[in-house]
Amino acid sequence: MRCFVEPSTVYLYRAPVDFRKSINGLALIVEQELGLDPFNASLYLFSNRTHDKIKILYWDKTGFALWYKRLEKARFKWPARCNDVFEIGDQQLHWLLEGYDIEGHQAIYFASAS
């Protein structure tokens, strides 16, 4: 996803959201349910009950922006973790938007044997 901000953090809200909610409703979830500041430089991801739609809310210094993606024949691999919200990295965001399971993908780091 290419947006006009460099997000400091990407938060994924695990519970399904009523997709009739728009910017104000989603910002209220961020503020009241998550206890986070919707005006910071973070991205907030939300999905519907069937996980075929994603909304991404962010503040771009002049106002809120809402990014929306709908899949036609598939579903997003929404994480099954217990927490209502958790942080994901940039690579995990790209994996999620491309249809990969972000819990099954972990970065691999190699260290020299010396």
Secondary structure, DSSP 4 states (H G I P E B T S, - for coil): ---SS--S-EEEE-S---TT--HHHHHHIIIIIS---TTSS-EEEEE-TTSSEEEEEEE-SSSEEEEEEE-SS--------SSSEEEE-HHHHHHHHTT--TTT----------
